[in-house]
Amino acid sequence: MQTVLRVDLVGHGLTEAVRKARFPVDEALDESGRAAVRACAPLADALVRTGPERRVRETAEELGLAGEQDVRLRDLDAGAWRGSAMGELAQDQLFAWLTDPEFRGHGGESITDLVERVRFWLAEIATSGRNTVAVTHPAVVRAALLVVLDAPAKSFWRMDVPPASITRLHYRGTWTLRLGNG
């Protein structure tokens, strides 16, 4: 019988930037974000990896998890838009970003770039054979779901990944998404 590999993708807790629909810089969790993370199901018996940003590291700390930073788990790079509110952007640019997965007009990363980065990360995790907890960003979780479901990059914005959520993946020769508790 083949062993099932488990990967728990933990979205970071709420921040002021998320609450105000701003592109993040490197901000801390807010108090409600910390409380929501503390309410997450306990995660154990796994290798822990985190994105490098403060909000992600604080989420891991609130969960009592210590692990190595992995730059492949970093947030989608918003380029020149970092710190800007969505309402401040030129509407044609925002529309292009939300509809064209190849868009790089902000000088940052495209959705397809992110999906490929996460695809390679998941392939490495699959070959490691180790259960993993990845504390990361909703964008990275969305990208992982596109890979697992073999969905097109244009579907990226059709998924809502809430702050302080856990998405479980299983690997047994192919990736599957586990819905529900456990």
Summary of the structure (lengths in Angstrom):
residues: 182
radius of gyration: 16.0
end to end distance: 20.2
largest distance: 54.9
contacts: 558
relative contact order: 0.24
helix: 41%
strand: 18%
